[in-house]
Amino acid sequence: MFLNDISGCTWESEDLICAYNYLLPKNDEMLDGLTCEKQLFELGCSNGSVANHLVVNNWNNRV
């Protein structure tokens, strides 16, 4: 496998992985604590589940 060969990187599901059970609550807490208007950019490195979580939690309307 060459460094730029990503053919082996696949996602079997669009669901959140188990690590997000403890990562996203803290992330949501920090985002909810923002006191000024900010733009949020999620640089996806997975299956889009984190971006979906942000949209479901209305972060697409808070910019």
C-alpha positions in Angstrom: 0.0 0.0 0.0 1.4 3.4 -1.0 1.1 6.4 1.3 -1.5 8.1 -1.0 -3.5 4.8 -1.6 -6.8 5.1 0.4 -8.6 2.2 -1.2 -8.6 0.3 2.1 -10.3 3.1 4.0 -14.0 2.5 3.9 -17.0 3.1 6.2 -19.5 0.4 6.8 -22.1 2.7 8.4 -23.1 6.3 8.6 -23.6 6.0 12.4 -21.4 7.6 15.0 -18.5 5.5 16.3 -18.5 4.5 20.0 -15.8 7.1 20.9 -18.2 9.9 20.2 -20.4 8.8 23.1 -17.9 10.5 25.4 -16.4 13.1 22.9 -19.5 14.8 21.6 -21.2 15.7 24.9 -18.0 17.7 25.9 -17.8 19.2 22.5 -21.5 20.2 22.7 -20.9 21.7 26.1 -18.0 23.8 24.9 -20.0 25.0 21.8 -23.0 25.8 23.8 -20.8 27.9 26.1 -19.8 30.3 23.3 -20.9 33.8 24.2 -20.3 35.5 20.9 -21.3 34.7 17.3 -18.9 32.3 15.6 -18.7 30.3 12.5 -18.2 26.6 12.8 -16.4 24.5 10.2 -16.3 20.8 10.6 -13.4 19.2 8.7 -14.7 15.7 8.2 -12.3 12.8 8.5 -14.9 10.1 8.7 -18.4 9.2 7.4 -20.1 12.6 8.0 -21.7 11.5 11.3 -20.2 14.4 13.3 -21.3 17.0 10.7 -24.8 15.4 10.9 -24.7 15.6 14.7 -23.9 19.4 14.4 -26.8 20.0 12.0 -29.2 18.0 14.0 -28.2 20.1 17.1 -28.9 23.3 15.1 -25.3 24.4 14.6 -25.9 25.0 11.0 -28.2 28.0 12.0 -25.8 29.5 14.6 -23.4 31.3 12.2 
